[in-house]
Structures are given as structure tokens and as C-alpha cells.
Amino acid sequence: MSNFFQALRLDFIDMCLATRGGINRADLCRAFNICKPQATTDISQFMATYPKAIRYDASAKRFVPTATPYVRYRKHPAKRLLKLLATG
């Protein structure tokens, strides 16, 4: 993990998988005002770190959990999770 902001984005990916049932690059770009290549890098990092957690659904054009219900892979401090929900 390269920095605090990437960790926040990985938490956001995990949260979206748990609460929204999936995520795409546009979700990350909107929530964090980042470019598409950075969003791709973050999703790739999440997939490399937690390979059994996420898969790409080509028909939905988004990344979805591999299992239902989704089991969170990252531990979210309550304050940080609330901030992500408020801003994302």
C-alpha cells in the first residue's frame, strides 16, 4: 500500500462491494476526483490483495463480490467509514 489516500480508496472499494453490491471506475473517480488510470490501479491493487473477494461482471460493466453475502476484507474504523459514506 503506497499511501493513506490509496488505503482510503481501497476501503471505499470494500465498502461499495458490501453496501452497493459492486463498483466501477467511475464510482472511484467521482468519489475521490481521480483519473481513470488511477481508479484502474486501485481496483487492480484490491484484486491482487484480495483475489477471492472480487470479480468483473462484463454484462454489468462493474466489479462485483464473488460471494453473497459479501464478507468484508478490510477493517473500517467507524469514523472513517462514516466519512466515506457521507462523501461517496
PDB file of N, CA, C and O in Angstrom, chain B, residues numbered from 101:
ATOM      1  N   MET B 101       0.850  -1.172   0.000  1.00  0.00           N
ATOM      2  CA  MET B 101       0.000   0.000   0.000  1.00  0.00           C
ATOM      3  C   MET B 101       0.889   1.226   0.000  1.00  0.00           C
ATOM      4  O   MET B 101       1.764   1.363   0.855  1.00  0.00           O
ATOM      5  N   SER B 102       0.671   2.119  -0.954  1.00  0.00           N
ATOM      6  CA  SER B 102       1.616   3.212  -1.100  1.00  0.00           C
ATOM      7  C   SER B 102       1.340   4.388  -0.181  1.00  0.00           C
ATOM      8  O   SER B 102       2.281   5.054   0.251  1.00  0.00           O
ATOM      9  N   ASN B 103       0.085   4.666   0.132  1.00  0.00           N
ATOM     10  CA  ASN B 103      -0.163   5.818   0.992  1.00  0.00           C
ATOM     11  C   ASN B 103      -1.548   5.798   1.613  1.00  0.00           C
ATOM     12  O   ASN B 103      -2.370   4.920   1.348  1.00  0.00           O
ATOM     13  N   PHE B 104      -1.770   6.793   2.444  1.00  0.00           N
ATOM     14  CA  PHE B 104      -3.034   6.916   3.163  1.00  0.00           C
ATOM     15  C   PHE B 104      -4.219   7.032   2.202  1.00  0.00           C
ATOM     16  O   PHE B 104      -5.261   6.416   2.424  1.00  0.00           O
ATOM     17  N   PHE B 105      -4.059   7.817   1.137  1.00  0.00           N
ATOM     18  CA  PHE B 105      -5.171   8.043   0.220  1.00  0.00           C
ATOM     19  C   PHE B 105      -5.524   6.786  -0.576  1.00  0.00           C
ATOM     20  O   PHE B 105      -6.694   6.532  -0.863  1.00  0.00           O
ATOM     21  N   GLN B 106      -4.512   6.014  -0.926  1.00  0.00           N
ATOM     22  CA  GLN B 106      -4.812   4.750  -1.595  1.00  0.00           C
ATOM     23  C   GLN B 106      -5.535   3.816  -0.624  1.00  0.00           C
ATOM     24  O   GLN B 106      -6.452   3.099  -1.026  1.00  0.00           O
ATOM     25  N   ALA B 107      -5.137   3.817   0.638  1.00  0.00           N
ATOM     26  CA  ALA B 107      -5.821   2.998   1.639  1.00  0.00           C
ATOM     27  C   ALA B 107      -7.284   3.417   1.759  1.00  0.00           C
ATOM     28  O   ALA B 107      -8.162   2.566   1.896  1.00  0.00           O
ATOM     29  N   LEU B 108      -7.551   4.714   1.708  1.00  0.00           N
ATOM     30  CA  LEU B 108      -8.939   5.187   1.746  1.00  0.00           C
ATOM     31  C   LEU B 108      -9.724   4.667   0.542  1.00  0.00           C
ATOM     32  O   LEU B 108     -10.872   4.239   0.670  1.00  0.00           O
ATOM     33  N   ARG B 109      -9.090   4.711  -0.619  1.00  0.00           N
ATOM     34  CA  ARG B 109      -9.780   4.236  -1.820  1.00  0.00           C
ATOM     35  C   ARG B 109     -10.032   2.731  -1.754  1.00  0.00           C
ATOM     36  O   ARG B 109     -11.075   2.260  -2.208  1.00  0.00           O
ATOM     37  N   LEU B 110      -9.101   1.980  -1.202  1.00  0.00           N
ATOM     38  CA  LEU B 110      -9.321   0.536  -1.047  1.00  0.00           C
ATOM     39  C   LEU B 110     -10.442   0.268  -0.049  1.00  0.00           C
ATOM     40  O   LEU B 110     -11.235  -0.654  -0.239  1.00  0.00           O
ATOM     41  N   ASP B 111     -10.514   1.064   1.008  1.00  0.00           N
ATOM     42  CA  ASP B 111     -11.640   0.946   1.952  1.00  0.00           C
ATOM     43  C   ASP B 111     -12.959   1.242   1.246  1.00  0.00           C
ATOM     44  O   ASP B 111     -13.965   0.574   1.485  1.00  0.00           O
ATOM     45  N   PHE B 112     -12.946   2.243   0.378  1.00  0.00           N
ATOM     46  CA  PHE B 112     -14.148   2.618  -0.367  1.00  0.00           C
ATOM     47  C   PHE B 112     -14.593   1.477  -1.283  1.00  0.00           C
ATOM     48  O   PHE B 112     -15.784   1.180  -1.375  1.00  0.00           O
ATOM     49  N   ILE B 113     -13.644   0.847  -1.951  1.00  0.00           N
ATOM     50  CA  ILE B 113     -13.971  -0.301  -2.805  1.00  0.00           C
ATOM     51  C   ILE B 113     -14.630  -1.391  -1.973  1.00  0.00           C
ATOM     52  O   ILE B 113     -15.666  -1.931  -2.360  1.00  0.00           O
ATOM     53  N   ASP B 114     -14.038  -1.712  -0.840  1.00  0.00           N
ATOM     54  CA  ASP B 114     -14.573  -2.739   0.045  1.00  0.00           C
ATOM     55  C   ASP B 114     -15.979  -2.367   0.514  1.00  0.00           C
ATOM     56  O   ASP B 114     -16.877  -3.209   0.534  1.00  0.00           O
ATOM     57  N   MET B 115     -16.162  -1.109   0.888  1.00  0.00           N
ATOM     58  CA  MET B 115     -17.460  -0.644   1.359  1.00  0.00           C
ATOM     59  C   MET B 115     -18.510  -0.732   0.251  1.00  0.00           C
ATOM     60  O   MET B 115     -19.640  -1.149   0.503  1.00  0.00           O
ATOM     61  N   CYS B 116     -18.147  -0.344  -0.972  1.00  0.00           N
ATOM     62  CA  CYS B 116     -19.097  -0.408  -2.083  1.00  0.00           C
ATOM     63  C   CYS B 116     -19.497  -1.842  -2.406  1.00  0.00           C
ATOM     64  O   CYS B 116     -20.656  -2.113  -2.718  1.00  0.00           O
ATOM     65  N   LEU B 117     -18.543  -2.750  -2.331  1.00  0.00           N
ATOM     66  CA  LEU B 117     -18.877  -4.162  -2.554  1.00  0.00           C
ATOM     67  C   LEU B 117     -19.880  -4.644  -1.515  1.00  0.00           C
ATOM     68  O   LEU B 117     -20.792  -5.410  -1.828  1.00  0.00           O
ATOM     69  N   ALA B 118     -19.704  -4.188  -0.268  1.00  0.00           N
ATOM     70  CA  ALA B 118     -20.580  -4.625   0.817  1.00  0.00           C
ATOM     71  C   ALA B 118     -21.947  -3.941   0.785  1.00  0.00           C
ATOM     72  O   ALA B 118     -22.961  -4.586   1.052  1.00  0.00           O
ATOM     73  N   THR B 119     -21.990  -2.648   0.463  1.00  0.00           N
ATOM     74  CA  THR B 119     -23.239  -1.905   0.583  1.00  0.00           C
ATOM     75  C   THR B 119     -23.973  -1.686  -0.728  1.00  0.00           C
ATOM     76  O   THR B 119     -25.199  -1.582  -0.736  1.00  0.00           O
ATOM     77  N   ARG B 120     -23.246  -1.615  -1.840  1.00  0.00           N
ATOM     78  CA  ARG B 120     -23.860  -1.343  -3.135  1.00  0.00           C
ATOM     79  C   ARG B 120     -23.858  -2.550  -4.055  1.00  0.00           C
ATOM     80  O   ARG B 120     -24.479  -2.533  -5.118  1.00  0.00           O
ATOM     81  N   GLY B 121     -23.167  -3.582  -3.648  1.00  0.00           N
ATOM     82  CA  GLY B 121     -23.107  -4.790  -4.463  1.00  0.00           C
ATOM     83  C   GLY B 121     -22.156  -4.708  -5.633  1.00  0.00           C
ATOM     84  O   GLY B 121     -22.170  -5.580  -6.502  1.00  0.00           O
ATOM     85  N   GLY B 122     -21.328  -3.676  -5.676  1.00  0.00           N
ATOM     86  CA  GLY B 122     -20.348  -3.572  -6.740  1.00  0.00           C
ATOM     87  C   GLY B 122     -19.771  -2.180  -6.861  1.00  0.00           C
ATOM     88  O   GLY B 122     -20.173  -1.252  -6.158  1.00  0.00           O
ATOM     89  N   ILE B 123     -18.808  -2.055  -7.779  1.00  0.00           N
ATOM     90  CA  ILE B 123     -18.145  -0.778  -8.004  1.00  0.00           C
ATOM     91  C   ILE B 123     -17.581  -0.760  -9.419  1.00  0.00           C
ATOM     92  O   ILE B 123     -17.258  -1.804  -9.985  1.00  0.00           O
ATOM     93  N   ASN B 124     -17.469   0.430  -9.976  1.00  0.00           N
ATOM     94  CA  ASN B 124     -16.771   0.591 -11.241  1.00  0.00           C
ATOM     95  C   ASN B 124     -15.802   1.767 -11.126  1.00  0.00           C
ATOM     96  O   ASN B 124     -15.768   2.463 -10.111  1.00  0.00           O
ATOM     97  N   ARG B 125     -15.022   1.974 -12.172  1.00  0.00           N
ATOM     98  CA  ARG B 125     -14.009   3.031 -12.122  1.00  0.00           C
ATOM     99  C   ARG B 125     -14.645   4.403 -11.922  1.00  0.00           C
ATOM    100  O   ARG B 125     -14.094   5.242 -11.210  1.00  0.00           O
ATOM    101  N   ALA B 126     -15.788   4.635 -12.538  1.00  0.00           N
ATOM    102  CA  ALA B 126     -16.450   5.935 -12.423  1.00  0.00           C
ATOM    103  C   ALA B 126     -16.819   6.254 -10.974  1.00  0.00           C
ATOM    104  O   ALA B 126     -16.760   7.412 -10.563  1.00  0.00           O
ATOM    105  N   ASP B 127     -17.199   5.238 -10.201  1.00  0.00           N
ATOM    106  CA  ASP B 127     -17.521   5.452  -8.784  1.00  0.00           C
ATOM    107  C   ASP B 127     -16.309   6.011  -8.043  1.00  0.00           C
ATOM    108  O   ASP B 127     -16.424   6.969  -7.279  1.00  0.00           O
ATOM    109  N   LEU B 128     -15.152   5.404  -8.276  1.00  0.00           N
ATOM    110  CA  LEU B 128     -13.918   5.883  -7.630  1.00  0.00           C
ATOM    111  C   LEU B 128     -13.539   7.273  -8.120  1.00  0.00           C
ATOM    112  O   LEU B 128     -13.140   8.126  -7.327  1.00  0.00           O
ATOM    113  N   CYS B 129     -13.661   7.500  -9.412  1.00  0.00           N
ATOM    114  CA  CYS B 129     -13.310   8.812  -9.971  1.00  0.00           C
ATOM    115  C   CYS B 129     -14.171   9.917  -9.370  1.00  0.00           C
ATOM    116  O   CYS B 129     -13.659  10.979  -9.017  1.00  0.00           O
ATOM    117  N   ARG B 130     -15.468   9.674  -9.252  1.00  0.00           N
ATOM    118  CA  ARG B 130     -16.379  10.665  -8.670  1.00  0.00           C
ATOM    119  C   ARG B 130     -16.105  10.895  -7.193  1.00  0.00           C
ATOM    120  O   ARG B 130     -16.048  12.036  -6.736  1.00  0.00           O
ATOM    121  N   ALA B 131     -15.937   9.822  -6.458  1.00  0.00           N
ATOM    122  CA  ALA B 131     -15.785   9.936  -5.006  1.00  0.00           C
ATOM    123  C   ALA B 131     -14.473  10.602  -4.600  1.00  0.00           C
ATOM    124  O   ALA B 131     -14.421  11.304  -3.590  1.00  0.00           O
ATOM    125  N   PHE B 132     -13.411  10.387  -5.382  1.00  0.00           N
ATOM    126  CA  PHE B 132     -12.088  10.872  -4.975  1.00  0.00           C
ATOM    127  C   PHE B 132     -11.463  11.857  -5.961  1.00  0.00           C
ATOM    128  O   PHE B 132     -10.324  12.285  -5.775  1.00  0.00           O
ATOM    129  N   ASN B 133     -12.206  12.217  -7.011  1.00  0.00           N
ATOM    130  CA  ASN B 133     -11.702  13.158  -8.007  1.00  0.00           C
ATOM    131  C   ASN B 133     -10.342  12.700  -8.556  1.00  0.00           C
ATOM    132  O   ASN B 133      -9.373  13.458  -8.588  1.00  0.00           O
ATOM    133  N   ILE B 134     -10.310  11.438  -8.984  1.00  0.00           N
ATOM    134  CA  ILE B 134      -9.089  10.860  -9.550  1.00  0.00           C
ATOM    135  C   ILE B 134      -9.347  10.497 -11.011  1.00  0.00           C
ATOM    136  O   ILE B 134     -10.496  10.429 -11.447  1.00  0.00           O
ATOM    137  N   CYS B 135      -8.283  10.267 -11.753  1.00  0.00           N
ATOM    138  CA  CYS B 135      -8.404   9.894 -13.162  1.00  0.00           C
ATOM    139  C   CYS B 135      -8.670   8.384 -13.287  1.00  0.00           C
ATOM    140  O   CYS B 135      -8.442   7.620 -12.350  1.00  0.00           O
ATOM    141  N   LYS B 136      -9.154   7.981 -14.455  1.00  0.00           N
ATOM    142  CA  LYS B 136      -9.482   6.571 -14.686  1.00  0.00           C
ATOM    143  C   LYS B 136      -8.286   5.637 -14.527  1.00  0.00           C
ATOM    144  O   LYS B 136      -8.444   4.549 -13.973  1.00  0.00           O
ATOM    145  N   PRO B 137      -7.073   6.027 -14.998  1.00  0.00           N
ATOM    146  CA  PRO B 137      -5.933   5.125 -14.772  1.00  0.00           C
ATOM    147  C   PRO B 137      -5.648   4.886 -13.282  1.00  0.00           C
ATOM    148  O   PRO B 137      -5.266   3.781 -12.898  1.00  0.00           O
ATOM    149  N   GLN B 138      -5.831   5.907 -12.448  1.00  0.00           N
ATOM    150  CA  GLN B 138      -5.620   5.716 -11.012  1.00  0.00           C
ATOM    151  C   GLN B 138      -6.688   4.788 -10.436  1.00  0.00           C
ATOM    152  O   GLN B 138      -6.391   3.944  -9.590  1.00  0.00           O
ATOM    153  N   ALA B 139      -7.927   4.945 -10.892  1.00  0.00           N
ATOM    154  CA  ALA B 139      -9.006   4.064 -10.431  1.00  0.00           C
ATOM    155  C   ALA B 139      -8.719   2.618 -10.829  1.00  0.00           C
ATOM    156  O   ALA B 139      -8.950   1.697 -10.047  1.00  0.00           O
ATOM    157  N   THR B 140      -8.213   2.424 -12.046  1.00  0.00           N
ATOM    158  CA  THR B 140      -7.849   1.088 -12.501  1.00  0.00           C
ATOM    159  C   THR B 140      -6.751   0.497 -11.630  1.00  0.00           C
ATOM    160  O   THR B 140      -6.807  -0.674 -11.257  1.00  0.00           O
ATOM    161  N   THR B 141      -5.756   1.311 -11.309  1.00  0.00           N
ATOM    162  CA  THR B 141      -4.663   0.864 -10.442  1.00  0.00           C
ATOM    163  C   THR B 141      -5.194   0.451  -9.071  1.00  0.00           C
ATOM    164  O   THR B 141      -4.786  -0.577  -8.532  1.00  0.00           O
ATOM    165  N   ASP B 142      -6.102   1.247  -8.507  1.00  0.00           N
ATOM    166  CA  ASP B 142      -6.654   0.938  -7.180  1.00  0.00           C
ATOM    167  C   ASP B 142      -7.465  -0.355  -7.198  1.00  0.00           C
ATOM    168  O   ASP B 142      -7.347  -1.178  -6.290  1.00  0.00           O
ATOM    169  N   ILE B 143      -8.283  -0.532  -8.226  1.00  0.00           N
ATOM    170  CA  ILE B 143      -9.077  -1.767  -8.316  1.00  0.00           C
ATOM    171  C   ILE B 143      -8.152  -2.966  -8.513  1.00  0.00           C
ATOM    172  O   ILE B 143      -8.377  -4.030  -7.936  1.00  0.00           O
ATOM    173  N   SER B 144      -7.118  -2.793  -9.324  1.00  0.00           N
ATOM    174  CA  SER B 144      -6.145  -3.871  -9.529  1.00  0.00           C
ATOM    175  C   SER B 144      -5.424  -4.221  -8.234  1.00  0.00           C
ATOM    176  O   SER B 144      -5.173  -5.392  -7.949  1.00  0.00           O
ATOM    177  N   GLN B 145      -5.094  -3.198  -7.454  1.00  0.00           N
ATOM    178  CA  GLN B 145      -4.440  -3.417  -6.159  1.00  0.00           C
ATOM    179  C   GLN B 145      -5.364  -4.203  -5.222  1.00  0.00           C
ATOM    180  O   GLN B 145      -4.924  -5.125  -4.534  1.00  0.00           O
ATOM    181  N   PHE B 146      -6.639  -3.831  -5.203  1.00  0.00           N
ATOM    182  CA  PHE B 146      -7.609  -4.544  -4.366  1.00  0.00           C
ATOM    183  C   PHE B 146      -7.711  -6.003  -4.812  1.00  0.00           C
ATOM    184  O   PHE B 146      -7.721  -6.911  -3.981  1.00  0.00           O
ATOM    185  N   MET B 147      -7.786  -6.223  -6.124  1.00  0.00           N
ATOM    186  CA  MET B 147      -7.898  -7.589  -6.652  1.00  0.00           C
ATOM    187  C   MET B 147      -6.648  -8.412  -6.344  1.00  0.00           C
ATOM    188  O   MET B 147      -6.748  -9.605  -6.058  1.00  0.00           O
ATOM    189  N   ALA B 148      -5.479  -7.789  -6.400  1.00  0.00           N
ATOM    190  CA  ALA B 148      -4.237  -8.507  -6.103  1.00  0.00           C
ATOM    191  C   ALA B 148      -4.134  -8.845  -4.624  1.00  0.00           C
ATOM    192  O   ALA B 148      -3.626  -9.904  -4.255  1.00  0.00           O
ATOM    193  N   THR B 149      -4.616  -7.945  -3.783  1.00  0.00           N
ATOM    194  CA  THR B 149      -4.534  -8.150  -2.334  1.00  0.00           C
ATOM    195  C   THR B 149      -5.598  -9.126  -1.844  1.00  0.00           C
ATOM    196  O   THR B 149      -5.342  -9.943  -0.960  1.00  0.00           O
ATOM    197  N   TYR B 150      -6.792  -9.036  -2.423  1.00  0.00           N
ATOM    198  CA  TYR B 150      -7.923  -9.886  -2.009  1.00  0.00           C
ATOM    199  C   TYR B 150      -8.497 -10.599  -3.242  1.00  0.00           C
ATOM    200  O   TYR B 150      -9.605 -10.277  -3.670  1.00  0.00           O
ATOM    201  N   PRO B 151      -7.766 -11.557  -3.815  1.00  0.00           N
ATOM    202  CA  PRO B 151      -8.182 -12.166  -5.082  1.00  0.00           C
ATOM    203  C   PRO B 151      -9.501 -12.935  -5.019  1.00  0.00           C
ATOM    204  O   PRO B 151     -10.155 -13.116  -6.046  1.00  0.00           O
ATOM    205  N   LYS B 152      -9.892 -13.379  -3.860  1.00  0.00           N
ATOM    206  CA  LYS B 152     -11.140 -14.145  -3.751  1.00  0.00           C
ATOM    207  C   LYS B 152     -12.347 -13.262  -3.457  1.00  0.00           C
ATOM    208  O   LYS B 152     -13.456 -13.774  -3.303  1.00  0.00           O
ATOM    209  N   ALA B 153     -12.154 -11.950  -3.377  1.00  0.00           N
ATOM    210  CA  ALA B 153     -13.226 -11.050  -2.967  1.00  0.00           C
ATOM    211  C   ALA B 153     -14.024 -10.463  -4.121  1.00  0.00           C
ATOM    212  O   ALA B 153     -15.193 -10.117  -3.955  1.00  0.00           O
ATOM    213  N   ILE B 154     -13.400 -10.348  -5.293  1.00  0.00           N
ATOM    214  CA  ILE B 154     -13.983  -9.515  -6.338  1.00  0.00           C
ATOM    215  C   ILE B 154     -13.768 -10.148  -7.715  1.00  0.00           C
ATOM    216  O   ILE B 154     -12.766 -10.819  -7.960  1.00  0.00           O
ATOM    217  N   ARG B 155     -14.729  -9.919  -8.598  1.00  0.00           N
ATOM    218  CA  ARG B 155     -14.599 -10.368  -9.988  1.00  0.00           C
ATOM    219  C   ARG B 155     -15.284  -9.335 -10.876  1.00  0.00           C
ATOM    220  O   ARG B 155     -16.134  -8.570 -10.420  1.00  0.00           O
ATOM    221  N   TYR B 156     -14.904  -9.327 -12.140  1.00  0.00           N
ATOM    222  CA  TYR B 156     -15.515  -8.390 -13.082  1.00  0.00           C
ATOM    223  C   TYR B 156     -16.730  -9.035 -13.726  1.00  0.00           C
ATOM    224  O   TYR B 156     -16.647 -10.148 -14.245  1.00  0.00           O
ATOM    225  N   ASP B 157     -17.858  -8.335 -13.692  1.00  0.00           N
ATOM    226  CA  ASP B 157     -19.084  -8.779 -14.341  1.00  0.00           C
ATOM    227  C   ASP B 157     -19.209  -7.998 -15.646  1.00  0.00           C
ATOM    228  O   ASP B 157     -19.595  -6.829 -15.641  1.00  0.00           O
ATOM    229  N   ALA B 158     -18.886  -8.640 -16.752  1.00  0.00           N
ATOM    230  CA  ALA B 158     -18.859  -7.962 -18.049  1.00  0.00           C
ATOM    231  C   ALA B 158     -20.235  -7.447 -18.461  1.00  0.00           C
ATOM    232  O   ALA B 158     -20.332  -6.388 -19.082  1.00  0.00           O
ATOM    233  N   SER B 159     -21.291  -8.171 -18.128  1.00  0.00           N
ATOM    234  CA  SER B 159     -22.625  -7.724 -18.534  1.00  0.00           C
ATOM    235  C   SER B 159     -23.061  -6.472 -17.767  1.00  0.00           C
ATOM    236  O   SER B 159     -23.771  -5.627 -18.312  1.00  0.00           O
ATOM    237  N   ALA B 160     -22.640  -6.353 -16.511  1.00  0.00           N
ATOM    238  CA  ALA B 160     -22.974  -5.172 -15.710  1.00  0.00           C
ATOM    239  C   ALA B 160     -21.923  -4.074 -15.841  1.00  0.00           C
ATOM    240  O   ALA B 160     -22.149  -2.938 -15.423  1.00  0.00           O
ATOM    241  N   LYS B 161     -20.778  -4.414 -16.420  1.00  0.00           N
ATOM    242  CA  LYS B 161     -19.650  -3.498 -16.570  1.00  0.00           C
ATOM    243  C   LYS B 161     -19.222  -2.910 -15.231  1.00  0.00           C
ATOM    244  O   LYS B 161     -19.026  -1.703 -15.088  1.00  0.00           O
ATOM    245  N   ARG B 162     -19.085  -3.809 -14.252  1.00  0.00           N
ATOM    246  CA  ARG B 162     -18.657  -3.391 -12.922  1.00  0.00           C
ATOM    247  C   ARG B 162     -18.029  -4.570 -12.195  1.00  0.00           C
ATOM    248  O   ARG B 162     -18.187  -5.722 -12.599  1.00  0.00           O
ATOM    249  N   PHE B 163     -17.328  -4.272 -11.135  1.00  0.00           N
ATOM    250  CA  PHE B 163     -16.725  -5.294 -10.297  1.00  0.00           C
ATOM    251  C   PHE B 163     -17.713  -5.631  -9.203  1.00  0.00           C
ATOM    252  O   PHE B 163     -18.285  -4.740  -8.575  1.00  0.00           O
ATOM    253  N   VAL B 164     -17.914  -6.915  -8.976  1.00  0.00           N
ATOM    254  CA  VAL B 164     -18.901  -7.382  -8.006  1.00  0.00           C
ATOM    255  C   VAL B 164     -18.247  -8.372  -7.052  1.00  0.00           C
ATOM    256  O   VAL B 164     -17.201  -8.941  -7.363  1.00  0.00           O
ATOM    257  N   PRO B 165     -18.864  -8.578  -5.889  1.00  0.00           N
ATOM    258  CA  PRO B 165     -18.327  -9.571  -4.954  1.00  0.00           C
ATOM    259  C   PRO B 165     -18.418 -10.976  -5.537  1.00  0.00           C
ATOM    260  O   PRO B 165     -19.326 -11.278  -6.312  1.00  0.00           O
ATOM    261  N   THR B 166     -17.489 -11.819  -5.167  1.00  0.00           N
ATOM    262  CA  THR B 166     -17.537 -13.204  -5.626  1.00  0.00           C
ATOM    263  C   THR B 166     -18.528 -14.029  -4.824  1.00  0.00           C
ATOM    264  O   THR B 166     -18.983 -15.076  -5.285  1.00  0.00           O
ATOM    265  N   ALA B 167     -18.864 -13.568  -3.630  1.00  0.00           N
ATOM    266  CA  ALA B 167     -19.790 -14.314  -2.772  1.00  0.00           C
ATOM    267  C   ALA B 167     -20.892 -13.387  -2.260  1.00  0.00           C
ATOM    268  O   ALA B 167     -20.691 -12.186  -2.084  1.00  0.00           O
ATOM    269  N   THR B 168     -22.050 -13.978  -2.029  1.00  0.00           N
ATOM    270  CA  THR B 168     -23.163 -13.249  -1.433  1.00  0.00           C
ATOM    271  C   THR B 168     -23.618 -14.024  -0.216  1.00  0.00           C
ATOM    272  O   THR B 168     -23.878 -15.220  -0.344  1.00  0.00           O
ATOM    273  N   PRO B 169     -23.729 -13.431   0.938  1.00  0.00           N
ATOM    274  CA  PRO B 169     -23.415 -12.038   1.235  1.00  0.00           C
ATOM    275  C   PRO B 169     -21.909 -11.799   1.223  1.00  0.00           C
ATOM    276  O   PRO B 169     -21.112 -12.704   1.470  1.00  0.00           O
ATOM    277  N   TYR B 170     -21.551 -10.565   0.931  1.00  0.00           N
ATOM    278  CA  TYR B 170     -20.148 -10.177   0.869  1.00  0.00           C
ATOM    279  C   TYR B 170     -19.561 -10.107   2.278  1.00  0.00           C
ATOM    280  O   TYR B 170     -20.164  -9.540   3.188  1.00  0.00           O
ATOM    281  N   VAL B 171     -18.392 -10.684   2.438  1.00  0.00           N
ATOM    282  CA  VAL B 171     -17.678 -10.626   3.711  1.00  0.00           C
ATOM    283  C   VAL B 171     -16.589  -9.580   3.574  1.00  0.00           C
ATOM    284  O   VAL B 171     -15.730  -9.685   2.698  1.00  0.00           O
ATOM    285  N   ARG B 172     -16.619  -8.583   4.422  1.00  0.00           N
ATOM    286  CA  ARG B 172     -15.625  -7.507   4.338  1.00  0.00           C
ATOM    287  C   ARG B 172     -14.220  -8.036   4.549  1.00  0.00           C
ATOM    288  O   ARG B 172     -13.976  -8.871   5.420  1.00  0.00           O
ATOM    289  N   TYR B 173     -13.314  -7.544   3.747  1.00  0.00           N
ATOM    290  CA  TYR B 173     -11.917  -7.955   3.834  1.00  0.00           C
ATOM    291  C   TYR B 173     -11.069  -6.949   4.584  1.00  0.00           C
ATOM    292  O   TYR B 173     -10.017  -7.301   5.116  1.00  0.00           O
ATOM    293  N   ARG B 174     -11.507  -5.709   4.635  1.00  0.00           N
ATOM    294  CA  ARG B 174     -10.735  -4.662   5.304  1.00  0.00           C
ATOM    295  C   ARG B 174     -11.487  -4.238   6.560  1.00  0.00           C
ATOM    296  O   ARG B 174     -12.717  -4.272   6.604  1.00  0.00           O
ATOM    297  N   LYS B 175     -10.742  -3.845   7.563  1.00  0.00           N
ATOM    298  CA  LYS B 175     -11.343  -3.365   8.811  1.00  0.00           C
ATOM    299  C   LYS B 175     -11.503  -1.859   8.722  1.00  0.00           C
ATOM    300  O   LYS B 175     -10.540  -1.135   8.472  1.00  0.00           O
ATOM    301  N   HIS B 176     -12.721  -1.394   8.928  1.00  0.00           N
ATOM    302  CA  HIS B 176     -13.024   0.025   8.788  1.00  0.00           C
ATOM    303  C   HIS B 176     -13.220   0.673  10.151  1.00  0.00           C
ATOM    304  O   HIS B 176     -14.149   0.310  10.873  1.00  0.00           O
ATOM    305  N   PRO B 177     -12.367   1.625  10.520  1.00  0.00           N
ATOM    306  CA  PRO B 177     -12.671   2.401  11.719  1.00  0.00           C
ATOM    307  C   PRO B 177     -13.996   3.133  11.490  1.00  0.00           C
ATOM    308  O   PRO B 177     -14.224   3.666  10.404  1.00  0.00           O
ATOM    309  N   ALA B 178     -14.854   3.166  12.480  1.00  0.00           N
ATOM    310  CA  ALA B 178     -16.199   3.725  12.328  1.00  0.00           C
ATOM    311  C   ALA B 178     -16.188   5.151  11.790  1.00  0.00           C
ATOM    312  O   ALA B 178     -16.984   5.484  10.913  1.00  0.00           O
ATOM    313  N   LYS B 179     -15.317   5.979  12.292  1.00  0.00           N
ATOM    314  CA  LYS B 179     -15.278   7.380  11.867  1.00  0.00           C
ATOM    315  C   LYS B 179     -14.933   7.483  10.382  1.00  0.00           C
ATOM    316  O   LYS B 179     -15.539   8.270   9.655  1.00  0.00           O
ATOM    317  N   ARG B 180     -13.971   6.696   9.935  1.00  0.00           N
ATOM    318  CA  ARG B 180     -13.556   6.744   8.529  1.00  0.00           C
ATOM    319  C   ARG B 180     -14.666   6.188   7.634  1.00  0.00           C
ATOM    320  O   ARG B 180     -14.895   6.712   6.545  1.00  0.00           O
ATOM    321  N   LEU B 181     -15.349   5.147   8.072  1.00  0.00           N
ATOM    322  CA  LEU B 181     -16.445   4.579   7.290  1.00  0.00           C
ATOM    323  C   LEU B 181     -17.578   5.595   7.134  1.00  0.00           C
ATOM    324  O   LEU B 181     -18.143   5.735   6.049  1.00  0.00           O
ATOM    325  N   LEU B 182     -17.910   6.302   8.212  1.00  0.00           N
ATOM    326  CA  LEU B 182     -18.959   7.311   8.132  1.00  0.00           C
ATOM    327  C   LEU B 182     -18.574   8.427   7.160  1.00  0.00           C
ATOM    328  O   LEU B 182     -19.423   8.936   6.429  1.00  0.00           O
ATOM    329  N   LYS B 183     -17.304   8.803   7.153  1.00  0.00           N
ATOM    330  CA  LYS B 183     -16.850   9.835   6.232  1.00  0.00           C
ATOM    331  C   LYS B 183     -16.966   9.342   4.793  1.00  0.00           C
ATOM    332  O   LYS B 183     -17.392  10.089   3.912  1.00  0.00           O
ATOM    333  N   LEU B 184     -16.591   8.098   4.556  1.00  0.00           N
ATOM    334  CA  LEU B 184     -16.718   7.539   3.204  1.00  0.00           C
ATOM    335  C   LEU B 184     -18.166   7.511   2.754  1.00  0.00           C
ATOM    336  O   LEU B 184     -18.462   7.826   1.601  1.00  0.00           O
ATOM    337  N   LEU B 185     -19.069   7.140   3.646  1.00  0.00           N
ATOM    338  CA  LEU B 185     -20.488   7.105   3.296  1.00  0.00           C
ATOM    339  C   LEU B 185     -21.017   8.497   2.999  1.00  0.00           C
ATOM    340  O   LEU B 185     -21.846   8.665   2.104  1.00  0.00           O
ATOM    341  N   ALA B 186     -20.552   9.493   3.732  1.00  0.00           N
ATOM    342  CA  ALA B 186     -21.009  10.868   3.540  1.00  0.00           C
ATOM    343  C   ALA B 186     -20.493  11.461   2.242  1.00  0.00           C
ATOM    344  O   ALA B 186     -21.192  12.248   1.604  1.00  0.00           O
ATOM    345  N   THR B 187     -19.290  11.101   1.840  1.00  0.00           N
ATOM    346  CA  THR B 187     -18.697  11.705   0.655  1.00  0.00           C
ATOM    347  C   THR B 187     -18.864  10.849  -0.592  1.00  0.00           C
ATOM    348  O   THR B 187     -18.832  11.373  -1.705  1.00  0.00           O
ATOM    349  N   GLY B 188     -19.041   9.549  -0.429  1.00  0.00           N
ATOM    350  CA  GLY B 188     -19.104   8.664  -1.594  1.00  0.00           C
ATOM    351  C   GLY B 188     -20.490   8.453  -2.013  1.00  0.00           C
ATOM    352  O   GLY B 188     -20.740   7.734  -2.980  1.00  0.00           O
TER     353      GLY B 188
END
